[in-house]
Amino acid sequence: MKRVVVTGIGAITPIGNTYPSYVESLFSGKSGADIITKFDPELFKTKIACEVKDYDPLDYFERKEVKRLDSFSQFAMVAVNEAMADCGIDLETIDLSRAGVIWASGIGGFESIEKEVEQATLAGKPRYSPFLIPRLILDIAAGHISMKYGFRGPNYCTVSACASSTQSISNAFDLIRLGRAEIVITGGSEASVTKAGIGGFSAMKALSTRNDDPQSASRPFDANRDGFVLGEGGAALILEEYESAKSRGAKIYAEVVGCASTADAYHLTAPHPEGLGAMEVMQKAILDAHITPEHIDYINVHGTSTPLGDVAETKAISKVFGEHIYKLNISSTKSMTGHLLGAAGAIEAVACIAAITHNRIPPTINHETHDPSFDERINFTLNKAQDRDVTYALSNTFGFGGHNSSVIFKKV
């Protein structure tokens, strides 16, 4: 098996529109939640979200490009452009037929289809833009990325709800370690802060309704958590074969050493109450990395701030790590970014890499009241970043449908 490393990172998130600004906000415990600005939320039960701030697509794209790109594809391109510039690879020197793109989105062009249907309904006739389908389909971001950079290797989209971009990173890792590609652009993006997005998740009673105090609404593990806060944005990682990256003198952030995927096979939207699938996915990722649970220093948990999910995941961690759970740092960065659905795994993988490169754990913010469901000895890294040496970091993401994915990064 070949070794796989991360040589470039890009991010556009509710708490920072570049990788450096995102990391700075993570460690400072900044909340990205506020009252929704993309539409008037007055009639909605949930009026808050974690939107990308100070974003104008015309700062990044020509006007004609904006017409062709749904926001989820825009976020993908912004993150990828930063990551490609960061990795510093000369495209003239690589075999583009062995360069791939695996991108993720859980929902895709929600914004585009919602706008088109609204316009057609108001017009009273079925008139739709010829750009509608190429804007909304989930694989289109990967297509745009490959066309811009000329990558002719494997090119596709992974879709497994909120586990989607952890799955994309895992698939990219597999392609390279099996020798089927030398470089892969991977990650995920999402743009679901729309009327249908807020309305749909709200109808499921999945969203927080802490509208009077948005910034404290996402509160994983807190006794008064009442649901997640919907987020948007994305992140990109450039994965390369280690020897190739080393030979060109690339900056190496971390090594990808293990991954796994499982299914709860239990319920469409609720986690297995004992965290069965979550337990198995962590065990398999650790086995794949050829390490033991005691090697893990930090877990960036799925931690959405839902009553059931946080408990089930903590039970799973306890079963996998035993007494070592008390030596771990655990945190949910969704307390700051909200839940980016299919892009969650990508921005949380970046948080893991930041923990490794800075030897610092981003916090779980907004914790006020202990929930007796959780052992007080567990270090959830509450409210403030903590310094510690991090050699191995594990990222968990779980999705509706019972999808579970984990990926492990190692200091190089």
ABEGO torsion letter per residue (X at the ends): XBBBBBABBBBBBAAEABAAAAAAAAAAGBBABBBBAABBAAABABABBBBBBGBBAAAABBAAAAAABBAAAAAAAAAAAAAAAAAGBBAAABBAAABBBBBBBAAEBAAAAAAAAAAAAAAGBBBBBAAAAAAABAAAAAAAAAAAAGBABBBBBBBBEAAAAAAAAAAAAAAAAAGABABBBBEBBBBABBAAAAAAAAAAGABBABAABAAAABBBGBAABAEBBBBBEEBBBBBBBAAAAAAAGBBBABBBABBBBBBAGABAABBBAAGAAAAAAAAAAAAAAGBBAAABABBBBAGAGBAAAAAAAAAAAAAAAEAAAAABBBBBAAAAAEBAEAAAAAAAAAAAAAAAAAGBBBBBBGBABBBAABBAABBAGBGBBBBBBBABBBBBBBBBGGBBBBBBBBBX
